[in-house]
Amino acid sequence: MTAVLLEHVRAYATAVRSYLADLSAEQVDDLTDGLEADLAEACADPRGPVATGEIPMVDPAGLLADAAGTSMFDLTQRFGPAVEYAAELRSAAGLEPGQAPGHRRFRDGAASLWGRARAASGPVRSSAPWQAVGAFLVALAPLWWVLRGWVVFAVFLGLSDYLHGWESQHFVPRAPLTQVLLIAVVLGSVQVGRGLGRSRTWSRRTLGVVNVVAIVFVVPMLAGFDTTVHQRLAARGPFPVFVRERVAAPAPQNGVFVGGVQVSNLFMYDAAGNPLDQVQVFDDRGRPVRTTYDGGGTSWALPGVTEAWTFLPSQDADGRSTWNVYPLVGLPATQVSFGASAEPKPVAGATPRIPPRPFAKAPAVADPVAAALPAAP
């Protein structure tokens, strides 16, 4: 075989190896062991399943007397381009497709940076304290496998609850289906930690992503689990759990409240139990006592009245609206309108009136002053 043909074989083999550069040196040697010899043997026997072609030899320097008639087999006609031949070798060995050149450069750069970091940290990693810590962490690996499975389950169920409302408890499931799912995820995490599926590149990458997710969410998940435990113990457990928490005092509300319910109107009766009208009510500081503070904008449901009522203000001697004259007068809400002043006004033809009283006459009361005087002789 001529030297020119051997150089062509070597160039084709070099191109094939270049497309396997993302593999380890041992893998490349295993895949291309004897590649030049196989290619040279194929060239020596032009017959084959793929038709061989011939390409003219170029001799610009005129060194070959019969250059114009010299030819050799084109390996790309028989074996295809070098990149396809490399892909066939990968497929036959059960390896994944090769990475693009940019990906290989990134991977090589990351590997180089990782190698330099390991070299720089070598003295620290070889020290006795570091070895002791490393041994301790290795002993805790099974615990991490279980915790990783639980965190992945909690993240998955939390997303499912957010999207579909499947399960309200993310940490310790109650439904049989989610309990089986938790057991399966934890067992799968343990098996992967023991080495299941480590031979495949895609499985190693997937495991790396899962580890990152578990590390990111492990602290929030543990904090949420602790909060849930405290809430459940406080709500259902036999032992009270006291949580110190600053609670803002409720802001005082305006109005008159009886039994925690705001009243709409006040009805006055004299000592004999007779109803009184147009009574002004003030507190101990001379402030008007009001039952409504929204300018009559609220409609009130009254006992024994089907339609809600709206109350109207009274007028003092100076023409100002007052809301502390009881009982308040009003009308059914459909007979009241709000003008430009935003105060309620009766519609045309409607006359304000006192709503039904709780009772027409109240029990009479004794005069405390007369009861204190001595009886007349």
Secondary structure, 3 states (H helix, E strand, C coil): CCHHHHHHHHHHHHHHHHCCCCCCHHHHHHHHCCHHHHHHHHHHCCCCCCCCCEEECCCCCCCCCCHHHCEEECHHHHHCCHHHHHHHHHHHHCCCCCCCHHHHHHHHHHHHHHHHHHHHCHHHHCCHHHHHHHHHHHHCHHHHHHHHHHHHHHHHHHHHHHHHCCCCCCCCCCCHHHHHHHHHHHHHHHHHHCCCCCCCHHHHHHHHHHHHHHHHHHHHHHHHHHHHHHHHHHHCCCCCCCCCCCCCCCCCCCCCEECCEECCCCCEECCCCCEECCEECECCCCCECCCCCCCCCCCECCCCCCCCEEEECEECCCCCEECCEECCEEEEHHHEEECCCCCEEECCCCCCECCCCCCCCCCCCCCHHHHHCCCCC
